[in-house]
Amino acid sequence: MEDGHLAIDLVAEDRIRSLNREHRGRDEPTDVLSFPVDGADRAAGPRELGDVVVCAARSHDPVEVVVHGVLHLCGMDHETDAGEMLALQERVMDGLR
C-alpha cells in the first residue's frame, strides 16, 4: 500500500471491553481492536483504512499493538494465516527499535 489514512483511539479498559463484546462477542477487555473502513482490494487512490482502538492498560507495548492493529486493517489475520502476519509484525517492530 502506498497511501492511506487511519485513526488511532486510546481508550480505557471498560470501553475496549464494551467494543469487544459488541463487535466480537467476547465480554472481556483486550489490548487492541481494528475496525476497517474500506476493503483491501480497493483499486485506486489513498485508502481509508479505518480505526485502531488501543487500551494501553492492557498492552505490554502500545506501539506494537498499533502495528498489530494496522496490519489487521491491511487485510491480514493471524488467526487464519500460517504465521505471516506475526512475522511481518516482528519485522516492522525490529525496524522501529
NORZI-V780017 format. One record per pair of residues at least 24 apart in sequence whose C-alpha atoms are under 7 Angstrom apart, sorted by the first residue. I is the first residue (numbers start at 1). J is the second residue. Records with the same first field share a line. If there is no record, write none. Layout:
I: J / J
This chain:
3: 46 / 47
4: 46 / 47 / 48 / 49
5: 47 / 48 / 49
6: 48 / 49 / 50 / 51
7: 50 / 51 / 52
8: 51 / 52 / 53
9: 52 / 53 / 54
10: 53 / 54 / 55
11: 53 / 54 / 55
12: 55
13: 55 / 57
16: 55
30: 58
31: 55 / 56 / 58 / 59 / 65
32: 65 / 69
33: 69
34: 69 / 72 / 73
36: 73
40: 74 / 75
49: 73
64: 93
